[in-house]
Amino acid sequence: MIRHMSTHPARGLSRVLEDLGPGLLDLVHGDPASATELGGVGIHDPHDEQFHPERAVVLGVGVHGAEETALLMRRLSGAGAAALVVRGPVEGAELEAVAAETGIAVLALARGASWAQLAAMLRTLLSEDDVGGADRQTLGGVPSGDLFALANAIATLLDAPITIEDRRSRILAFSGRQDEADAPRVASILARRVPERYLRVHEEHGVFKELYRSEHPVHIPPPTVGDEVALPRMAIAVRAGDEILGSVWATLRRPLTPEREEAFQEAAKLVALHMLRFRAGADAEHRLRADLVTTALEGGSGAVEALGRLGLADGPVLVLALGLEPAADGDYAHLTAERQRLASALAVHLTAVQPRSAVALLGDVAYALFPVPDDSAAARERAVQVAANFLQRTGDRMGAVVGIGSVAPEPAALARSRTNADRALRVLFADRGTRRVAAIGDVYIDALLIEMRDLAIANRDELSGPIARLVAYDRRHNAHLVETLRAWLDAFGDVISASASVFVHPNTFRYRIRRVAEVGEIDLRDPSARFAAMLQLRLMGLYDQGGGAASA
């Protein structure tokens, strides 16, 4: 039975270096033992406002040179960051003194490694027990779902570097000692998936067919691609009943003994349990987060506790509401799947911007709790920009829109923020694609008009007064008086501009506007009468921006 466990704290910097280094992430300066409880991952952007979690590992994308690195370290020290990752190699002996001064460790990311993949791996390592705080269970002496710890344990058993991969040859976890492997393994670790050129070689030699057919470890000759030198492999499929979950791969400098091959086969069963527990845990965490977001949005007595468990109880939050246009073809199953896909994509996007964000799909709308520093115009504008960037990346094929609510300075105000986000969403749907993101502060009047129209419909109100008389007259005589009034109001009484908008001669328009006053019995010199006419046109659906009036 595997009993190997790391002695480092699960969320500590030493554990990160143990799991991801050497080869991918190397310590340059600083004491990793001082950072025992990392708070999350931040991405440095010199052109935008930064919101890194406390004790963050900050990815210094595009940061080069000792001077620029030192300047950023001092800036991050005030924000409570724990470590800074920059692209290797890192030069500059003075950085050691800055690391001691600021308490920030400097890590080097290997050339060729993807920043996006590093961010994903770090978040995976640091995400354990983020929600709920429950004690971790163990399987075979290894914390449940901790594939990195399990890979290290198997590597110790086999005395060989290990990778755990999914069905699509993506690297889920890897052991230490990868520097003892070969170029193909290093390339796989850096890209977090097996390169296509090696996959083609395996497919041509029937490796995957044999691997998924056998219940025993499979010996694999060195993959030969050009002049690259590779080592032999041994791999075994990871199964849960008839389902293939993935595979475990060992890079061998010498053949395994029969005892170690047997241990490898037993280890694969344990990997299956961990992968299933990890998958079940992810599903359970998703449901738990949805429940917590729902509780927080309701704003009741449990909102404070829910926000606390989500890590959002210590500052202002606003609500973003992501919605999709209803399916024109009635394909509701596809629309439901698309909503779930977009909700997941929004969660990933917001986490990269603000790691403490929380997203849940509730009914037809995906709601996001987005932390902001304060209730300022800059904070609200940032939320609009973040939402706009998300929609730009996902495209407009599905007609997604995002409504942004008011800032909630305290948990009790979250329900109001959600209501305002929903109101902004309705305005966007009513606009029919003219805009895709709106904050409630920018569409407040439009939202009021929609709600007034709802009230009129609920009360079964009918046209009355001047507008009713004009509509009735147009029906009998096709006189276009409603259209004339609408154009005149739009142009603030400018006959030349108004007549041009409806393509009639100014004299004809003057005659029609006189008829509007006569037939409608309305004094167009009275501001109150003009306002009442415009409001009724909008509320009753007669204010048609495309031209012409709707029937009553």
C-alpha positions as CSV (number, residue, x, y, z in Angstrom):
1,M,0.0,0.0,0.0
2,I,1.3,3.5,-0.9
3,R,2.1,5.6,2.2
4,H,4.4,8.2,0.8
5,M,3.3,11.8,1.6
6,S,4.9,15.1,1.3
7,T,6.1,16.6,4.6
8,H,5.4,20.2,3.3
9,P,2.1,22.0,3.9
10,A,-0.4,21.3,1.1
11,R,-0.8,25.0,0.3
12,G,2.8,26.0,1.0
13,L,5.4,27.3,-1.4
14,S,7.7,24.4,-0.6
15,R,5.0,22.0,-1.7
16,V,4.6,23.9,-5.0
17,L,8.3,23.7,-5.7
18,E,8.3,20.0,-4.8
19,D,5.5,19.2,-7.2
20,L,6.3,21.6,-10.1
21,G,10.1,21.7,-9.9
22,P,12.8,21.3,-10.9
23,G,12.6,21.8,-14.6
24,L,9.4,23.8,-14.7
25,L,9.6,26.1,-11.7
26,D,12.8,26.8,-9.9
27,L,13.6,28.8,-6.7
28,V,16.0,31.6,-7.4
29,H,15.9,33.7,-4.2
30,G,14.0,33.6,-0.9
31,D,12.9,31.2,1.7
32,P,9.9,29.0,0.6
33,A,9.5,27.6,4.1
34,S,8.2,31.1,5.2
35,A,5.2,30.9,2.9
36,T,3.2,28.0,4.4
37,E,-0.3,29.2,3.4
38,L,-0.5,30.6,-0.1
39,G,-3.7,32.6,-0.8
40,G,-4.0,32.1,-4.5
41,V,-2.6,33.1,-7.9
42,G,-2.3,36.6,-9.3
43,I,-1.3,37.8,-12.8
44,H,0.7,41.0,-13.0
45,D,-0.6,43.6,-15.6
46,P,1.3,46.9,-15.6
47,H,-1.5,48.6,-17.5
48,D,-4.4,47.7,-15.2
49,E,-5.5,47.9,-11.6
50,Q,-4.3,44.9,-9.6
51,F,-6.4,42.8,-7.1
52,H,-4.1,40.0,-5.9
53,P,-5.2,37.8,-3.0
54,E,-3.2,37.9,0.2
55,R,-0.1,35.7,0.1
56,A,-0.4,35.3,-3.6
57,V,2.0,33.7,-6.1
58,V,2.1,36.5,-8.7
59,L,2.9,35.6,-12.3
60,G,5.2,38.4,-13.7
61,V,4.2,37.9,-17.4
62,G,6.5,40.2,-19.5
63,V,8.7,41.2,-16.5
64,H,12.3,41.2,-17.5
65,G,15.6,42.3,-15.9
66,A,16.7,42.7,-12.3
67,E,15.6,46.4,-12.1
68,E,12.1,45.7,-13.3
69,T,11.8,42.6,-11.1
70,A,13.1,44.4,-8.0
71,L,10.6,47.3,-8.6
72,L,7.7,44.9,-8.8
73,M,8.8,42.9,-5.7
74,R,8.8,46.1,-3.6
75,R,5.3,47.0,-5.0
76,L,4.0,43.5,-4.3
77,S,5.4,43.6,-0.8
78,G,2.9,46.2,0.2
79,A,0.1,44.0,-1.2
80,G,1.2,41.0,0.9
81,A,2.3,38.8,-1.9
82,A,4.4,35.6,-1.1
83,A,6.2,34.9,-4.4
84,L,6.9,36.3,-7.8
85,V,7.4,34.1,-10.9
86,V,9.3,35.5,-13.8
87,R,10.6,33.9,-17.0
88,G,14.0,32.3,-16.5
89,P,16.9,32.6,-16.6
90,V,16.9,35.2,-13.8
91,E,20.0,37.4,-13.5
92,G,21.0,40.0,-10.9
93,A,22.6,39.2,-7.6
94,E,20.9,42.2,-6.0
95,L,17.6,40.4,-6.2
96,E,18.7,38.2,-3.3
97,A,18.9,41.3,-1.0
98,V,15.5,42.5,-2.3
99,A,14.0,39.1,-1.5
100,A,15.3,39.3,2.0
101,E,14.0,42.9,2.3
102,T,10.5,42.2,1.0
103,G,10.0,38.5,2.1
104,I,9.0,37.7,-1.5
105,A,10.5,34.6,-3.1
106,V,11.6,34.8,-6.7
107,L,10.9,31.8,-8.9
108,A,11.9,31.2,-12.5
109,L,9.6,29.6,-15.1
110,A,11.4,27.5,-17.6
111,R,11.7,28.8,-21.1
112,G,9.1,27.2,-23.4
113,A,6.6,26.7,-20.5
114,S,3.2,28.2,-20.9
115,W,2.1,30.9,-18.4
116,A,-1.5,29.7,-18.8
117,Q,-0.6,26.1,-18.0
118,L,1.4,27.3,-15.0
119,A,-1.6,29.3,-13.7
120,A,-3.8,26.3,-14.2
121,M,-1.5,23.9,-12.3
122,L,-0.9,26.4,-9.5
123,R,-4.7,26.9,-9.0
124,T,-5.2,23.1,-9.0
125,L,-2.6,22.7,-6.3
126,L,-3.9,25.6,-4.2
127,S,-7.7,24.9,-4.6
128,E,-7.9,22.0,-2.1
129,D,-10.4,22.8,0.7
130,D,-11.1,26.3,-0.6
131,V,-14.8,25.7,0.0
132,G,-16.2,24.2,3.2
133,G,-12.9,23.7,5.0
134,A,-13.6,20.0,5.6
135,D,-10.8,17.7,6.7
136,R,-9.2,15.8,3.9
137,Q,-9.6,12.1,3.6
138,T,-6.8,9.9,2.4
139,L,-6.6,7.0,0.0
140,G,-3.7,4.6,0.4
141,G,-2.0,7.1,2.7
142,V,-2.2,9.9,0.1
143,P,-4.6,12.9,0.5
144,S,-7.7,12.2,-1.6
145,G,-7.6,13.6,-5.0
146,D,-4.0,14.8,-4.7
147,L,-2.6,13.5,-7.9
148,F,0.8,15.2,-7.5
149,A,1.4,13.5,-4.2
150,L,0.3,10.2,-5.7
151,A,2.7,10.7,-8.7
152,N,5.6,11.3,-6.3
153,A,4.6,8.2,-4.3
154,I,4.5,6.0,-7.4
155,A,7.9,7.5,-8.5
156,T,9.4,6.4,-5.2
157,L,8.0,2.9,-5.6
158,L,9.3,2.5,-9.2
159,D,12.4,4.6,-8.8
160,A,11.4,6.4,-12.0
161,P,9.8,9.8,-12.9
162,I,6.0,9.5,-13.4
163,T,3.2,11.3,-15.2
164,I,-0.5,10.8,-14.8
165,E,-2.4,11.6,-18.0
166,D,-6.1,11.8,-19.1
167,R,-7.6,10.1,-22.1
168,R,-6.4,12.9,-24.3
169,S,-2.8,12.7,-23.1
170,R,-3.0,15.9,-21.1
171,I,-0.7,15.9,-18.0
172,L,-2.9,15.9,-14.9
173,A,0.1,15.5,-12.5
174,F,3.7,14.6,-12.5
175,S,6.3,13.5,-10.0
176,G,9.6,15.0,-9.1
177,R,12.9,14.0,-10.8
178,Q,11.7,14.8,-14.2
179,D,15.2,16.1,-14.9
180,E,16.2,12.4,-15.0
181,A,13.8,11.9,-17.9
182,D,14.3,12.7,-21.6
183,A,13.5,15.5,-24.0
184,P,10.0,14.2,-24.9
185,R,9.1,14.0,-21.2
186,V,10.4,17.5,-20.6
187,A,8.5,18.9,-23.6
188,S,5.3,17.2,-22.3
189,I,5.7,18.7,-18.8
190,L,6.3,22.2,-20.2
191,A,3.2,22.0,-22.5
192,R,1.2,20.0,-19.9
193,R,0.3,17.6,-22.7
194,V,2.2,15.1,-24.8
195,P,3.4,16.8,-28.1
196,E,1.5,15.8,-31.2
197,R,4.6,14.4,-32.9
198,Y,5.0,11.8,-30.2
199,L,1.3,10.9,-30.1
200,R,1.5,10.2,-33.8
201,V,4.4,7.8,-33.2
202,H,2.5,6.0,-30.5
203,E,-0.6,5.8,-32.6
204,E,1.4,4.4,-35.6
205,H,2.8,1.7,-33.4
206,G,-0.5,0.8,-31.9
207,V,0.6,1.8,-28.4
208,F,-2.7,3.2,-27.2
209,K,-4.7,0.3,-28.6
210,E,-2.5,-2.1,-26.7
211,L,-2.5,0.1,-23.6
212,Y,-6.3,0.3,-23.3
213,R,-6.8,-3.4,-24.1
214,S,-4.4,-4.7,-21.5
215,E,-4.8,-4.7,-17.7
216,H,-1.1,-5.0,-17.2
217,P,1.8,-2.6,-17.6
218,V,2.8,-2.2,-21.3
219,H,6.4,-1.9,-22.4
220,I,6.9,0.9,-24.9
221,P,10.1,1.3,-27.0
222,P,11.7,4.8,-27.0
223,P,9.7,7.2,-29.3
224,T,11.9,8.1,-32.2
225,V,11.3,11.5,-33.7
226,G,14.2,13.0,-35.8
227,D,17.5,13.1,-33.9
228,E,15.9,13.3,-30.4
229,V,17.1,10.7,-27.9
230,A,14.4,9.2,-25.8
231,L,14.1,6.5,-23.1
232,P,11.9,3.5,-23.0
233,R,8.5,3.8,-21.2
234,M,6.2,1.6,-19.3
235,A,2.6,2.7,-19.1
236,I,-0.6,1.3,-17.6
237,A,-4.2,2.2,-18.2
238,V,-6.3,3.7,-15.4
239,R,-9.7,2.1,-15.3
240,A,-13.0,2.4,-13.4
241,G,-14.9,-0.7,-14.4
242,D,-15.2,-0.4,-18.2
243,E,-14.4,3.3,-18.3
244,I,-10.8,4.3,-19.2
245,L,-10.0,7.3,-17.1
246,G,-6.4,7.8,-18.3
247,S,-3.0,6.3,-17.9
248,V,0.2,6.4,-15.8
249,W,3.6,6.6,-17.6
250,A,7.1,5.8,-16.2
251,T,10.3,6.9,-18.0
252,L,12.8,4.1,-17.5
253,R,16.6,4.1,-17.4
254,R,16.5,0.4,-16.5
255,P,13.8,-2.2,-16.7
256,L,11.4,-2.7,-13.8
257,T,11.7,-5.8,-11.6
258,P,8.7,-8.1,-11.6
259,E,7.9,-6.8,-8.1
260,R,7.9,-3.2,-9.2
261,E,5.7,-4.1,-12.2
262,E,3.2,-5.7,-9.8
263,A,3.4,-2.5,-7.6
264,F,2.8,-0.4,-10.8
265,Q,-0.3,-2.4,-11.5
266,E,-1.6,-2.0,-8.0
267,A,-0.8,1.7,-8.1
268,A,-3.0,2.2,-11.2
269,K,-6.0,1.0,-9.1
270,L,-5.2,3.6,-6.5
271,V,-4.9,6.3,-9.2
272,A,-8.4,5.3,-10.4
273,L,-9.8,5.8,-6.9
274,H,-8.1,9.2,-6.6
275,M,-9.3,10.3,-10.1
276,L,-12.8,9.3,-9.3
277,R,-12.7,11.0,-5.9
278,F,-11.2,14.1,-7.6
279,R,-14.0,14.1,-10.2
280,A,-16.7,13.6,-7.5
281,G,-15.1,16.2,-5.3
282,A,-15.1,18.7,-8.2
283,D,-18.8,18.0,-8.9
284,A,-19.6,18.3,-5.2
285,E,-17.6,21.6,-4.9
286,H,-19.5,23.0,-7.9
287,R,-22.8,22.2,-6.3
288,L,-21.6,23.6,-3.0
289,R,-20.4,26.8,-4.6
290,A,-23.8,27.2,-6.4
291,D,-25.6,26.7,-3.1
292,L,-23.3,29.3,-1.4
293,V,-23.8,31.8,-4.2
294,T,-27.6,31.3,-4.0
295,T,-27.6,31.8,-0.3
296,A,-25.5,34.9,-0.6
297,L,-27.7,36.4,-3.3
298,E,-30.8,35.9,-1.2
299,G,-29.3,38.3,1.4
300,G,-30.9,36.5,4.4
301,S,-29.3,35.5,7.7
302,G,-27.1,32.9,6.0
303,A,-25.6,35.4,3.5
304,V,-22.7,36.4,5.8
305,E,-21.7,32.8,6.4
306,A,-22.0,32.0,2.7
307,L,-19.8,34.9,1.7
308,G,-17.3,34.0,4.4
309,R,-17.0,30.4,3.0
310,L,-16.6,31.9,-0.5
311,G,-13.9,34.3,0.9
312,L,-16.0,37.4,0.0
313,A,-17.1,38.7,3.4
314,D,-14.4,41.3,3.8
315,G,-15.3,43.9,1.1
316,P,-17.8,45.2,-1.4
317,V,-19.1,42.9,-4.1
318,L,-21.3,43.4,-7.1
319,V,-23.3,40.9,-9.1
320,L,-22.9,40.1,-12.8
321,A,-25.7,38.4,-14.6
322,L,-24.9,36.4,-17.8
323,G,-27.9,35.5,-20.0
324,L,-28.5,34.1,-23.5
325,E,-31.2,34.9,-26.0
326,P,-33.9,32.2,-26.0
327,A,-33.5,29.5,-28.7
328,A,-35.3,30.5,-31.9
329,D,-35.4,26.9,-33.0
330,G,-36.6,25.6,-29.7
331,D,-33.5,23.5,-29.1
332,Y,-33.6,24.0,-25.3
333,A,-31.2,21.1,-24.6
334,H,-28.5,22.8,-26.7
335,L,-29.3,26.1,-25.0
336,T,-29.0,24.6,-21.5
337,A,-25.6,23.1,-22.4
338,E,-24.4,26.4,-23.9
339,R,-25.4,28.2,-20.7
340,Q,-23.4,25.7,-18.6
341,R,-20.4,26.1,-20.9
342,L,-20.5,29.9,-20.8
343,A,-21.0,29.8,-17.0
344,S,-17.8,27.7,-16.7
345,A,-15.9,29.9,-19.1
346,L,-17.0,33.0,-17.1
347,A,-15.8,31.4,-13.9
348,V,-12.3,30.8,-15.5
349,H,-12.2,34.3,-16.9
350,L,-13.2,36.0,-13.7
351,T,-10.8,33.9,-11.6
352,A,-7.9,35.0,-13.8
353,V,-8.9,38.7,-13.1
354,Q,-10.1,38.4,-9.5
355,P,-9.4,35.0,-7.9
356,R,-12.0,35.4,-5.2
357,S,-14.9,35.6,-7.8
358,A,-17.6,33.0,-7.5
359,V,-20.0,31.9,-10.3
360,A,-23.1,29.7,-10.3
361,L,-25.7,28.9,-12.9
362,L,-29.1,29.5,-11.3
363,G,-32.0,28.7,-13.7
364,D,-31.4,30.4,-17.0
365,V,-28.9,33.0,-15.7
366,A,-25.3,32.6,-14.6
367,Y,-24.6,34.9,-11.6
368,A,-21.1,36.0,-10.6
369,L,-20.1,37.6,-7.3
370,F,-17.3,40.0,-8.3
371,P,-15.2,41.7,-5.5
372,V,-14.5,45.4,-6.0
373,P,-12.4,47.7,-3.9
374,D,-15.1,50.3,-3.4
375,D,-18.3,51.9,-4.8
376,S,-16.5,54.1,-7.2
377,A,-17.0,54.9,-10.9
378,A,-13.6,53.3,-11.6
379,A,-14.6,50.1,-9.9
380,R,-17.9,49.9,-11.8
381,E,-16.2,50.7,-15.1
382,R,-13.7,47.9,-14.4
383,A,-16.5,45.4,-14.0
384,V,-18.0,46.6,-17.3
385,Q,-14.6,46.2,-19.0
386,V,-14.0,42.7,-17.6
387,A,-17.5,41.6,-18.8
388,A,-16.9,43.1,-22.3
389,N,-13.5,41.4,-22.6
390,F,-15.2,38.0,-21.7
391,L,-17.9,38.5,-24.4
392,Q,-15.3,39.5,-26.9
393,R,-13.4,36.3,-26.3
394,T,-16.4,34.1,-26.5
395,G,-17.9,35.7,-29.6
396,D,-21.5,36.7,-30.3
397,R,-22.8,33.5,-32.0
398,M,-25.1,32.7,-29.1
399,G,-26.1,36.3,-28.3
400,A,-24.8,36.3,-24.7
401,V,-25.2,39.5,-22.7
402,V,-24.1,40.6,-19.2
403,G,-26.0,42.9,-16.9
404,I,-24.1,44.4,-14.0
405,G,-25.8,45.3,-10.7
406,S,-25.1,47.9,-8.1
407,V,-22.2,47.6,-5.6
408,A,-23.2,45.8,-2.4
409,P,-21.1,47.3,0.4
410,E,-22.5,44.7,2.8
411,P,-24.1,41.2,2.5
412,A,-27.7,42.5,3.0
413,A,-27.3,44.6,-0.2
414,L,-26.4,41.6,-2.4
415,A,-30.1,40.8,-3.2
416,R,-30.5,44.3,-4.5
417,S,-27.4,44.0,-6.6
418,R,-28.8,40.8,-8.1
419,T,-32.1,42.5,-8.8
420,N,-30.3,45.4,-10.5
421,A,-28.2,43.0,-12.6
422,D,-31.4,41.3,-13.7
423,R,-32.9,44.7,-14.6
424,A,-29.9,45.5,-16.7
425,L,-30.2,42.1,-18.4
426,R,-33.8,42.8,-19.4
427,V,-32.8,46.1,-21.0
428,L,-30.1,44.3,-23.0
429,F,-32.5,41.7,-24.3
430,A,-35.0,44.4,-25.2
431,D,-32.2,46.2,-27.1
432,R,-32.0,43.1,-29.4
433,G,-28.2,43.1,-29.8
434,T,-27.4,46.8,-30.0
435,R,-25.2,46.4,-26.9
436,R,-24.0,43.4,-25.0
437,V,-22.9,44.8,-21.6
438,A,-24.7,47.3,-19.4
439,A,-24.4,48.4,-15.8
440,I,-27.7,49.3,-14.1
441,G,-26.5,52.9,-13.5
442,D,-26.2,53.3,-17.3
443,V,-29.6,51.9,-18.2
444,Y,-31.7,52.8,-15.1
445,I,-34.3,54.9,-17.0
446,D,-34.7,52.1,-19.6
447,A,-35.2,49.6,-16.8
448,L,-37.8,51.8,-15.2
449,L,-39.7,52.1,-18.5
450,I,-39.8,48.3,-18.9
451,E,-41.1,47.9,-15.4
452,M,-43.8,50.6,-16.0
453,R,-44.8,48.8,-19.1
454,D,-45.0,45.6,-17.1
455,L,-47.3,47.3,-14.7
456,A,-49.5,48.7,-17.5
457,I,-49.9,45.2,-18.9
458,A,-50.6,43.7,-15.5
459,N,-53.3,46.3,-15.0
460,R,-54.7,45.7,-18.5
461,D,-54.4,49.4,-19.1
462,E,-55.6,50.6,-22.5
463,L,-54.7,53.6,-24.7
464,S,-56.5,56.7,-23.6
465,G,-56.4,60.4,-24.1
466,P,-54.6,62.0,-27.1
467,I,-52.6,58.9,-28.1
468,A,-55.8,56.8,-28.3
469,R,-57.5,59.4,-30.5
470,L,-54.5,59.5,-32.8
471,V,-54.2,55.7,-33.1
472,A,-57.9,55.5,-33.9
473,Y,-57.7,58.2,-36.5
474,D,-54.7,56.6,-38.2
475,R,-56.6,53.3,-38.4
476,R,-59.5,54.9,-40.2
477,H,-57.6,57.2,-42.5
478,N,-54.0,55.9,-42.7
479,A,-52.9,59.4,-41.8
480,H,-49.6,58.7,-40.1
481,L,-50.3,61.1,-37.3
482,V,-48.7,58.9,-34.6
483,E,-45.5,58.6,-36.8
484,T,-45.6,62.4,-37.2
485,L,-45.8,63.0,-33.5
486,R,-43.0,60.6,-32.8
487,A,-40.7,62.3,-35.3
488,W,-41.6,65.7,-34.0
489,L,-40.9,64.7,-30.4
490,D,-37.6,63.1,-31.4
491,A,-36.5,66.3,-33.2
492,F,-37.5,68.5,-30.3
493,G,-39.9,70.3,-32.5
494,D,-37.5,71.0,-35.4
495,V,-39.8,70.6,-38.4
496,I,-37.0,70.4,-41.0
497,S,-35.2,67.6,-39.2
498,A,-38.4,65.8,-38.3
499,S,-39.8,65.9,-41.8
500,A,-36.5,64.5,-43.2
501,S,-36.7,61.6,-40.8
502,V,-40.1,60.5,-42.2
503,F,-39.3,61.5,-45.8
504,V,-42.0,64.1,-46.3
505,H,-41.9,67.8,-47.4
506,P,-41.7,70.3,-44.5
507,N,-45.0,71.9,-45.5
508,T,-46.7,68.5,-45.4
509,F,-45.2,67.8,-42.1
510,R,-46.4,71.2,-40.7
511,Y,-49.9,70.3,-41.9
512,R,-49.8,66.9,-40.2
513,I,-48.5,68.3,-36.9
514,R,-51.4,70.7,-36.9
515,R,-53.8,67.8,-37.4
516,V,-52.0,65.9,-34.5
517,A,-53.0,68.8,-32.2
518,E,-56.5,69.0,-33.6
519,V,-57.3,65.3,-33.7
520,G,-55.5,64.4,-30.5
521,E,-56.8,67.5,-28.7
522,I,-53.2,68.0,-27.3
523,D,-51.4,71.3,-26.7
524,L,-47.9,70.7,-28.0
525,R,-46.7,73.9,-26.4
526,D,-47.3,72.3,-23.0
527,P,-44.1,70.5,-21.7
528,S,-46.3,68.2,-19.5
529,A,-48.4,67.2,-22.5
530,R,-45.3,66.5,-24.6
531,F,-43.8,64.4,-21.8
532,A,-47.0,62.4,-21.2
533,A,-47.3,61.7,-25.0
534,M,-43.7,60.5,-25.3
535,L,-44.1,58.3,-22.2
536,Q,-47.3,56.7,-23.3
537,L,-45.8,56.0,-26.8
538,R,-43.0,54.1,-25.2
539,L,-45.0,52.3,-22.6
540,M,-47.7,51.1,-25.0
541,G,-45.1,49.8,-27.6
542,L,-45.9,52.6,-30.1
543,Y,-42.5,54.2,-30.0
544,D,-41.1,52.1,-32.8
545,Q,-37.5,53.1,-33.5
546,G,-37.7,51.3,-36.8
547,G,-40.4,53.6,-38.0
548,G,-44.2,53.4,-37.8
549,A,-46.5,52.9,-34.9
550,A,-47.6,49.6,-33.5
551,S,-51.3,48.9,-33.3
552,A,-53.0,49.3,-29.9
